[in-house]
Every structure is written in structure tokens, then in C-alpha cells.
Amino acid sequence: MATKLAKRGAAAPTDQADSSAHELELMDMRGQLAAIGKAQAVIEFSLDGKILNANDNFLKTLGYT
């Protein structure tokens, strides 16, 4: 991965291909997160322990609305 990061700094013919690959990887990760959110109870905390987000599955599991 370090070599890819180093290549991004310089203008190279593969920059567009690298960008397309990065976009596809990002879309894949977003899809995976969406699937996890639909199938599992998920809660997100800040570093100080405050709840930032809780999905419907989490709320229903604990009896919240």
C-alpha cells in the first residue's frame, strides 16, 4: 500500500486507473457497511463514551424506539 501512496503524489499514466480502483473499493466498503447495518445491531460511540448513532436493529433489540 505504501507504494501506491507514493505513486499518487506524482502524475503518472496510471493515476486514473488508481482512482477508479479506489472508487470501486470505496463503493464496496460502503456496501459492506450497509449490509452489516441491515443484518446486525450496531451502535457507535465517541471516544468519551457518548452514543453517536444506533441503528434500528439495536434500538429494537433493547426495546427503544
Backbone as CSV, one residue per row, in Angstrom:
resi,resn,N_x,N_y,N_z,CA_x,CA_y,CA_z,C_x,C_y,C_z
1,MET,0.825,-1.194,0.000,0.000,0.000,0.000,0.862,1.249,0.000
2,ALA,1.993,1.187,0.670,2.871,2.353,0.720,3.328,2.757,-0.671
3,THR,3.549,1.780,-1.551,3.975,2.124,-2.899,2.866,2.832,-3.651
4,LYS,1.617,2.440,-3.434,0.513,3.134,-4.088,0.421,4.575,-3.611
5,LEU,0.604,4.791,-2.328,0.533,6.150,-1.797,1.647,7.005,-2.377
6,ALA,2.817,6.434,-2.539,3.927,7.188,-3.096,3.646,7.533,-4.557
7,LYS,3.032,6.617,-5.301,2.728,6.869,-6.703,1.699,7.969,-6.874
8,ARG,0.789,8.111,-5.934,-0.283,9.101,-6.070,0.260,10.528,-6.081
9,GLY,1.383,10.769,-5.439,1.932,12.104,-5.376,2.438,12.595,-6.729
10,ALA,2.873,11.700,-7.571,3.403,12.077,-8.882,2.345,11.812,-9.946
11,ALA,2.338,12.690,-10.967,1.403,12.493,-12.073,1.936,11.361,-12.938
12,ALA,1.168,10.282,-13.013,1.574,9.120,-13.793,0.399,8.662,-14.631
13,PRO,0.664,7.952,-15.722,-0.435,7.491,-16.571,-1.425,6.592,-15.848
14,THR,-1.020,5.956,-14.767,-1.901,5.043,-14.054,-2.752,5.749,-13.005
15,ASP,-2.609,7.053,-12.853,-3.384,7.775,-11.839,-4.888,7.574,-12.021
16,GLN,-5.374,7.606,-13.245,-6.805,7.435,-13.483,-7.243,6.022,-13.122
17,ALA,-6.418,5.025,-13.458,-6.739,3.649,-13.108,-6.724,3.475,-11.594
18,ASP,-5.744,4.086,-10.920,-5.682,4.018,-9.459,-6.912,4.666,-8.841
19,SER,-7.335,5.792,-9.407,-8.506,6.490,-8.901,-9.764,5.651,-9.080
20,SER,-9.901,5.009,-10.223,-11.058,4.149,-10.472,-11.070,2.969,-9.518
21,ALA,-9.914,2.372,-9.295,-9.815,1.246,-8.364,-10.162,1.694,-6.953
22,HIS,-9.713,2.880,-6.587,-10.014,3.424,-5.253,-11.525,3.653,-5.101
23,GLU,-12.155,4.203,-6.119,-13.599,4.446,-6.080,-14.370,3.135,-5.952
24,LEU,-13.954,2.109,-6.687,-14.617,0.803,-6.594,-14.457,0.204,-5.204
25,GLU,-13.257,0.350,-4.639,-13.012,-0.158,-3.290,-13.877,0.582,-2.270
26,LEU,-13.996,1.892,-2.437,-14.818,2.700,-1.539,-16.290,2.304,-1.636
27,MET,-16.776,2.098,-2.864,-18.162,1.670,-3.060,-18.400,0.302,-2.424
28,ASP,-17.425,-0.597,-2.542,-17.544,-1.928,-1.946,-17.620,-1.833,-0.419
29,MET,-16.768,-1.011,0.169,-16.779,-0.845,1.630,-18.097,-0.258,2.117
30,ARG,-18.619,0.717,1.379,-19.908,1.311,1.760,-21.020,0.269,1.690
31,GLY,-20.979,-0.566,0.670,-21.971,-1.635,0.543,-21.877,-2.636,1.685
32,GLN,-20.659,-2.962,2.073,-20.467,-3.891,3.188,-21.002,-3.298,4.486
33,LEU,-20.720,-2.026,4.724,-21.230,-1.376,5.937,-22.758,-1.321,5.946
34,ALA,-23.347,-1.056,4.798,-24.808,-1.025,4.706,-25.390,-2.401,5.003
35,ALA,-24.757,-3.450,4.490,-25.234,-4.812,4.740,-25.113,-5.171,6.220
36,ILE,-24.016,-4.770,6.842,-23.841,-5.026,8.280,-24.930,-4.311,9.069
37,GLY,-25.216,-3.073,8.695,-26.234,-2.291,9.391,-27.626,-2.888,9.266
38,LYS,-27.906,-3.585,8.172,-29.214,-4.220,7.988,-29.318,-5.536,8.729
39,ALA,-28.190,-6.230,8.901,-28.218,-7.581,9.465,-27.884,-7.635,10.954
40,GLN,-27.255,-6.611,11.484,-26.795,-6.674,12.866,-27.205,-5.426,13.652
41,ALA,-27.196,-5.578,14.959,-27.436,-4.439,15.844,-26.118,-3.677,15.977
42,VAL,-26.132,-2.393,15.603,-24.894,-1.610,15.572,-25.087,-0.322,16.364
43,ILE,-24.092,-0.026,17.207,-24.080,1.232,17.938,-22.690,1.845,17.799
44,GLU,-22.639,3.172,17.713,-21.374,3.878,17.547,-21.201,4.841,18.713
45,PHE,-20.021,4.810,19.324,-19.702,5.669,20.462,-18.599,6.653,20.112
46,SER,-18.619,7.811,20.781,-17.488,8.731,20.694,-16.404,8.213,21.635
47,LEU,-15.229,8.808,21.565,-14.133,8.355,22.429,-14.427,8.560,23.907
48,ASP,-15.319,9.508,24.225,-15.655,9.734,25.640,-16.898,8.951,26.071
49,GLY,-17.370,8.031,25.229,-18.447,7.127,25.623,-19.849,7.581,25.278
50,LYS,-20.003,8.701,24.616,-21.338,9.158,24.223,-21.795,8.397,22.980
51,ILE,-23.095,8.109,22.935,-23.643,7.421,21.776,-23.770,8.403,20.626
52,LEU,-23.168,8.046,19.495,-23.242,8.883,18.302,-24.361,8.418,17.377
53,ASN,-24.537,7.112,17.287,-25.527,6.563,16.376,-25.878,5.144,16.809
54,ALA,-27.131,4.767,16.629,-27.576,3.397,16.878,-28.590,3.052,15.790
55,ASN,-28.419,1.902,15.156,-29.353,1.559,14.085,-30.657,0.981,14.649
56,ASP,-31.646,0.821,13.778,-32.960,0.325,14.208,-32.874,-1.061,14.838
57,ASN,-32.014,-1.917,14.309,-31.870,-3.257,14.890,-31.414,-3.171,16.344
58,PHE,-30.498,-2.278,16.633,-30.020,-2.110,18.007,-31.150,-1.595,18.895
59,LEU,-31.851,-0.577,18.417,-32.926,0.012,19.215,-34.022,-1.009,19.507
60,LYS,-34.432,-1.770,18.487,-35.477,-2.794,18.678,-35.013,-3.884,19.625
61,THR,-33.755,-4.285,19.535,-33.222,-5.341,20.396,-33.300,-4.931,21.856
62,LEU,-33.060,-3.658,22.140,-33.066,-3.183,23.530,-34.392,-2.566,23.939
63,GLY,-35.377,-2.581,23.040,-36.710,-2.093,23.375,-36.895,-0.586,23.262
64,TYR,-35.987,0.074,22.529,-36.134,1.518,22.329,-36.831,1.804,21.006
65,THR,-37.317,3.033,20.863,-37.924,3.440,19.590,-37.119,4.568,18.981
